[in-house]
Amino acid sequence: MTTQKPLVQINDLHLYFDSFDGQSHVLDGVNLTVNRGDILGIVGETGSGKTMTALSIANLMPGGKLTGEVWFDGENVLQKRGADLRRFRASRLGMIFQNPTTNLNPVFTIGELLIDAILTQQYDVAGWQLMSVGKWLNRGLRKQAREKAIELLNLVGIPDPAQRLSQYPHEFSGGQKQRVLIAMALAGDPDLLIADEPTTALDVAIQAQILRLIQRIVEEREMSALLITHDMGVVAKICTRVAVMYGGVVVEDAPIEAIFSNPQHPYTRGLLRAIPSDEMQHGDLQGIPGSPPSFLSPPSGCRFHPRCPERLEHCHIAPPAVVHINDESHSVACYLHTDEKRKSFARD
Amino acid sequence: MVNYILRRLILIVVVLFGLSILTFVITRIIPADPVRLAAGPRASDEQVEALRVQYGYDKPLIEQYINYITDVLQGDLGSSVVLRREVGPDLQRFFPATLELVIASLLIAVAVGIPLGLISAVFREQWPDHLARLLSLGGVSLPSFWLAIILQLLIAFSVSWIPITGRYPRIATPPDTITGMYVIDSIFALDFDALRTTLTYLLLPAICLSFGALAVVARTVRADTLEVLNTDYIRTARAIGVPEIVIVLKYALKNASLNTLTQVGLFFGFTLTGSVLVESVFSWPGIGTYAVTAALNKDFVPLMGVTLLIGFAVVVINLLTDLLYGVLNPRIRYES
């Protein structure tokens, strides 16, 4: 544990969307910390708010009303606008997303995309100089950027990088596209790599390679990372901390060992039971009954209570407070652990 | 690639054959007698019959067609009964004027339509978008000949240096004919006075003719840009800090321009036929005016010539569009 200030600190983040059916409350008070050197995994089912939390760090929300604070190395990201925000994204953050095929512009070569990324992120070149006429004015710089692009492709493990720069995305395999996207994200030497389900769309054999690549890069470059996934197996492979999200809130946040050896929230336990393992017999695998809550009319109190196997009588009344278990590094939001309340209700 | 072009060229020949048969049959089965019309109201039956034999209208339909198509294949498009002139040289004289008008109007459509569509998309649901969409809605709904007359009225009363009819001043000689398109000819001749004159004459008809295509280009670019701006790869570009100007003018525009290109290719044909009305209003001496005159005289040979020429131009432009599409879109490669 370092005593340094955390790299990212998210405080009480709420996100609302107005829709025809009413207001949906997608994030309901998210608190999250990414320490330097951490690979923080955010896990949860589809629709638990993982992606929205990650996008808010880049202030890249697709609309909606956002309240709360996102502190990145002492700066409030949500107050950044225009060029300031763009420079922040370019120099501090790298993001990769789920489907590498739809995340690469199909009508440009890998080289063009990568060089644009390097020029904007490393050299902060003005936009018009990336377009046809402007390109001629910057040939020296472009040559440098090309060298850097080859270097980056080497780093992410693409063979023959110089030749491949002139190829289009559809000439690359899925895993290679994700490697290229990682290279683009790394172009500005970011402090934080945000990976939103980076392996979900890939073959199982490729998934492990990409995860190892992310892990290696984060360690070598002394970065931090935020890895979003719904796969506990992925978390176990590379994360140092885990935040479990459900229905727009973080329900448990703990170091990786504690999550697997000493899970505290019933939802976390449910997720762990849903991991297949070698010793399992046919029929042993358990899911969590029910489906994720609707954002339009979320359950009252703890949002997990309708599906919770260990539900208490008062779980539906108010959302539980966050309590720390053992030491400061493990926190959980569940009435099973708010001792005073438990006692008081027990007395009644 | 070569194979692909070869196959397309064979297809073009087939299409043109079909077109020639169709127009030939239509002109021969409608109840009108071009020979009698050409002979004049006072001609006797014998005179009319003599003329009919002279032009070959007395032979069976099949034989007439075979004669016609053999001549066409040898580059002879036949003669007009009414004008008593060969069709080929007439088309050679009038087609460049139409082509110049159509190219100018498509250039206007693209040069104005693409920025208009982009502005609409970037300022979606704000006033620039509403204004641009109102303009393009007007463009598709207003008939070009009505617009032409209104523009003539407005210009005639306000701007004196813009001529409202014709192609070149009657008292002046146009630049030496090389391509027949005055703009290009005057540039070749380095005659910039002639170029200016030509452009002022071209301005009004080209604007009128451009409106339909312009509206569609603007609407397509708007829709495509909105779609592209919502894609994952644009989000990725934003996430890594690519400036918004590059995202719109480079990343989104290239994707959106693919459909626009197809549309301009299609609109070449529409504009070519649409030029008939605009040419009539502006007394533009192109094949539109020529075709209208021939049609009013029930003079079929020139009409068939015009139809074949327009058909030929359209299929050639379509082929060029498809080839250019392959250049712009790397995912398409024409293989055998």
Interface residues (C-beta under 8 A of the other chain):
Chain A: A58 L60 R86 R87 F88 R89 A90 S91 L93 G94 M95 I96 F97 N99 T102 N103 L104 N105 P106 V107 F108 T109 D116 A117 T120 Q121 A126 G127 W128 L130 M131 Y168 H170 L181 M184 A185 A187 G188
Chain B: T231 D232 Y233 I234 R235 T236 A237 R238 A239 I240 G241 V242 P243 E244 I245 V246 L249 K250 Y251 K254 N255 L258 L328 N329 P330 R331
